Amino acid sequence: MQEYRAYILNIDGQRFIRVKDFLSDYRDDAAALTAAKRLTDKHEVEVWDYARLVARLSPGDEQMSPGLVPSLVFALPSATERILLSYRSIRSP
């Protein structure tokens, strides 16, 4: 089960604000990215699935894969994400 989040980036490419109206339960990456493209009118948007960066989207329909995102710094998951990841691994067969 995915837990997608979208973040609007500020002018420096740093995460600025989490999009509260972005649904978290899209069926796959493609569906989440399609929904996130509607948010890229003026700013770049990052789409995450738990601690995994799915993609960074630009206003000009450009999509960057995680390996190409220039300023990506690995961040440890938050306490909530660690709990969810633990729960996810317990439920996996």
trRosetta pair geometry for C-beta under 8 A, 3 or more apart (Angstrom, degrees):
i j d omega theta_ij theta_ji phi_ij phi_ji
1 25 7.5 -28 -171 -131 96 88
1 88 7.3 -138 52 -119 90 103
2 24 7.6 -161 118 161 78 69
2 25 7.0 139 76 -136 83 41
2 26 6.4 -44 85 65 137 72
2 27 7.8 104 26 175 127 11
2 28 7.3 145 -19 -110 150 27
2 29 7.9 -173 -114 -63 156 58
2 32 7.3 -111 138 -48 149 139
2 49 5.0 -57 -152 -141 99 117
2 50 7.9 -125 -153 -17 58 89
3 24 5.2 -2 -158 174 57 115
3 25 7.7 -9 -105 -81 47 59
3 49 6.4 118 59 -159 56 61
3 50 5.5 75 57 -60 109 74
3 84 6.5 -17 -9 170 167 151
4 22 7.1 -103 117 144 98 110
4 23 7.4 40 69 102 112 60
4 24 5.2 178 55 -149 64 51
4 25 7.5 -147 24 -39 96 16
4 26 5.4 5 6 22 148 107
4 32 4.3 -152 -125 -126 160 138
4 47 6.2 -14 -162 -172 105 96
4 48 6.9 146 -153 81 53 48
4 49 5.5 -29 -90 -92 65 74
4 54 7.3 -8 -126 -17 99 149
5 18 6.1 -39 -176 -147 113 107
5 19 7.7 154 -177 47 65 80
5 22 6.7 104 -152 92 40 130
5 24 6.6 4 -69 -111 63 96
5 47 7.4 161 81 -154 44 50
5 48 4.8 -15 59 61 93 100
5 49 7.9 170 17 -82 72 29
6 18 7.3 120 80 -160 50 60
6 19 4.3 -15 84 33 102 126
6 22 4.1 -176 24 -109 114 171
6 32 7.9 -176 -63 179 101 95
6 35 7.8 -126 -49 109 144 98
6 36 5.0 -180 -111 -114 131 104
6 39 6.1 124 157 22 145 166
6 45 5.6 -2 -172 -178 103 114
6 46 7.1 161 -154 82 52 48
6 47 5.4 -19 -100 -100 77 71
6 48 7.7 180 -81 20 30 74
7 15 4.5 -25 165 -140 147 99
7 16 7.0 141 171 41 92 59
7 17 6.8 160 -156 80 70 35
7 18 5.5 -41 -99 -98 78 55
7 19 6.9 -154 -90 -7 24 83
7 45 6.8 157 77 -158 45 63
7 46 4.8 -7 55 56 99 97
7 48 7.1 33 -6 -5 107 113
8 16 5.3 -55 97 62 79 110
8 17 5.1 -3 49 57 102 89
8 19 6.3 98 -27 -58 93 97
8 39 6.6 -124 -84 162 96 119
8 43 4.9 53 -167 103 97 145
8 44 7.7 130 -161 81 53 47
8 45 5.7 -34 -101 -101 54 80
9 13 5.4 -3 174 -145 135 35
9 14 6.4 143 -156 67 84 26
9 15 6.2 -59 -104 -97 70 35
9 16 5.7 121 -155 -4 20 102
9 43 5.9 178 58 170 66 104
9 44 4.3 -18 44 77 126 96
9 45 6.8 -156 -2 -86 89 26
9 46 6.3 83 -52 -16 109 97
9 56 7.7 22 -27 -150 145 108
10 13 7.3 -60 70 9 63 16
10 14 5.4 -10 40 59 105 82
10 15 7.9 32 -1 108 86 10
10 16 4.0 124 -46 -76 86 124
10 43 7.6 -32 -102 -143 21 125
13 44 6.8 4 -118 55 69 146
13 70 7.4 -30 -178 70 165 101
13 71 5.0 108 115 36 135 143
14 71 7.7 -75 -74 121 62 142
15 18 7.8 21 177 -63 113 69
15 46 6.7 -66 -95 34 94 134
16 43 7.7 -76 33 -170 141 150
18 22 7.9 -116 169 32 73 121
19 22 4.1 71 99 -20 112 117
19 39 6.2 -61 -90 -119 157 151
19 45 7.7 6 -27 -141 135 117
22 35 6.9 128 -146 131 85 122
22 36 7.1 35 -135 -91 128 78
22 39 7.4 -21 -83 -54 117 146
23 26 6.3 116 98 -51 105 79
23 35 6.9 -74 39 -176 98 168
26 29 7.9 107 105 -89 125 12
26 31 4.0 -177 -176 101 113 109
26 32 4.0 179 53 -65 156 78
26 35 6.5 -143 -85 7 137 136
27 31 5.2 72 43 11 81 154
28 31 5.4 98 54 11 66 100
28 32 7.3 -130 104 -2 36 93
29 32 5.7 -62 -149 41 33 110
29 33 6.0 29 157 -19 70 109
29 47 7.9 123 -152 118 77 134
29 49 7.2 -76 -92 -37 85 139
29 54 5.2 -180 -137 -152 104 123
29 55 7.7 102 -176 -11 111 110
30 33 5.8 -57 -145 38 28 109
30 34 6.4 33 155 -23 63 105
31 34 5.7 -50 -148 32 31 114
31 35 6.7 28 154 -14 62 105
32 35 5.9 -58 -154 39 32 109
32 36 6.2 29 151 -19 67 111
32 47 5.5 136 138 -172 113 138
32 49 7.4 173 19 -69 175 102
32 54 6.5 14 94 117 133 174
33 36 5.5 -55 -140 39 34 112
33 37 6.5 48 156 -35 64 96
33 47 6.1 -134 -89 20 66 167
33 54 6.7 -141 -67 135 98 127
33 55 5.9 32 -108 41 118 138
33 57 7.1 148 -154 -65 85 128
33 63 7.2 33 -162 -126 130 138
34 37 6.0 -43 -156 15 29 115
35 38 6.3 -50 -175 18 42 112
36 39 5.5 -53 -166 27 53 115
36 40 7.2 56 144 -32 73 101
36 45 5.3 -173 178 119 104 138
36 47 4.8 -88 -63 -71 165 122
36 55 7.9 155 81 74 150 104
36 57 5.7 152 125 7 111 149
37 40 5.8 -50 -157 17 44 118
37 57 6.0 -135 -97 -163 61 155
37 61 7.3 31 -148 -117 115 70
39 43 7.7 -47 145 68 84 94
39 45 4.8 88 96 -80 117 155
39 57 7.7 100 70 79 91 133
40 43 6.8 -120 -137 75 52 51
40 44 6.9 15 -130 -124 98 29
40 45 5.2 -108 -77 3 87 115
40 57 4.9 -99 -73 125 143 111
40 58 6.4 95 -165 126 132 18
40 59 4.9 -171 158 -95 89 48
40 61 7.8 142 99 -75 144 40
41 59 6.4 20 154 -129 14 103
42 59 6.1 26 -116 -93 11 138
43 59 6.9 98 32 -57 14 106
44 56 5.9 11 176 176 116 98
44 57 6.5 164 -159 84 65 49
44 58 5.2 -25 -105 -103 90 59
44 59 7.2 -87 -71 -23 53 75
45 56 7.3 167 85 -157 41 55
45 57 4.8 -10 59 57 91 102
46 53 6.4 -54 -169 -141 111 99
46 55 7.5 -171 -146 97 54 40
46 56 5.0 -24 -98 -103 76 77
46 57 7.7 -179 -82 18 27 72
46 69 7.9 54 -111 -126 112 148
47 53 7.7 105 79 -166 53 58
47 54 4.3 -48 101 59 99 119
47 55 5.5 14 44 52 106 75
47 56 7.9 -168 17 -83 70 32
47 57 7.1 47 -15 -11 104 109
48 51 7.4 -22 -173 -133 115 11
48 52 6.6 145 -161 77 69 47
48 53 5.8 -43 -103 -104 78 48
48 54 6.3 -171 -101 0 19 89
49 52 4.9 -19 67 66 87 104
49 54 5.5 81 -11 -56 99 110
50 77 7.1 -17 171 -115 85 131
50 81 5.9 127 -161 -154 77 104
50 84 6.6 -154 -116 104 107 124
50 85 6.2 109 -164 -77 137 95
50 88 7.7 -54 -85 -12 151 161
51 75 7.8 -145 -145 78 96 75
51 77 4.6 -78 -75 -76 123 105
51 81 6.0 108 -55 168 93 140
51 85 7.2 0 -5 -72 115 136
52 66 7.7 -74 -179 -72 71 156
53 56 7.3 -9 179 -44 119 84
53 66 4.2 132 87 -107 110 111
53 69 6.6 -69 146 3 156 155
53 72 6.4 -68 -25 -134 168 138
54 66 7.5 -175 116 -51 3 107
55 63 5.3 -9 -179 -170 135 100
55 64 6.4 148 -165 71 77 50
55 65 6.3 -47 -111 -108 83 39
55 66 7.1 -97 -90 -47 41 69
56 63 7.4 150 77 -159 48 52
56 64 4.5 -13 60 57 98 107
56 66 8.0 118 -12 -91 91 47
56 69 5.0 112 -6 -105 136 113
57 61 7.9 -32 -165 -141 93 27
57 62 7.4 149 -159 83 49 52
57 63 5.5 -18 -105 -106 71 75
57 64 7.8 -158 -73 21 27 74
58 61 7.2 -31 77 45 81 18
58 62 4.1 2 44 58 124 97
58 63 7.5 -144 16 -69 81 33
58 64 7.4 69 -25 -15 103 100
64 68 4.6 -129 -167 90 96 109
64 69 5.3 124 123 -76 128 69
65 68 5.2 78 56 15 74 104
65 69 7.6 -122 97 -27 37 83
66 69 5.8 -38 -148 4 38 116
66 72 6.7 99 -164 -113 73 175
69 72 4.1 69 100 -33 116 121
77 81 3.5 -123 -176 99 111 126
77 82 5.1 149 99 -56 116 71
77 85 6.4 80 94 -14 174 138
78 81 4.7 95 49 9 73 102
78 82 7.0 -132 96 -6 38 87
79 82 5.7 -52 -148 34 31 113
79 83 6.6 33 153 -19 63 103
80 83 5.8 -54 -153 34 33 111
80 84 6.4 29 152 -15 66 107
81 84 5.6 -55 -145 40 34 111
81 85 6.1 35 155 -20 67 106
82 85 5.7 -53 -143 38 30 111
82 86 6.3 32 154 -20 64 105
83 86 5.7 -55 -149 35 29 111
83 87 6.3 29 153 -18 65 107
84 87 5.6 -53 -145 38 32 112
84 88 6.1 36 153 -24 65 106
85 88 5.5 -51 -145 35 31 116
85 89 6.4 27 156 -17 64 104
86 89 6.0 -57 -149 36 30 106
86 90 6.4 30 153 -20 64 106
87 90 5.8 -56 -149 34 31 112
87 91 6.4 22 156 -13 65 110
88 91 6.1 -63 -149 41 28 106
88 92 6.6 37 152 -35 64 103
89 92 5.6 -42 -147 18 36 117
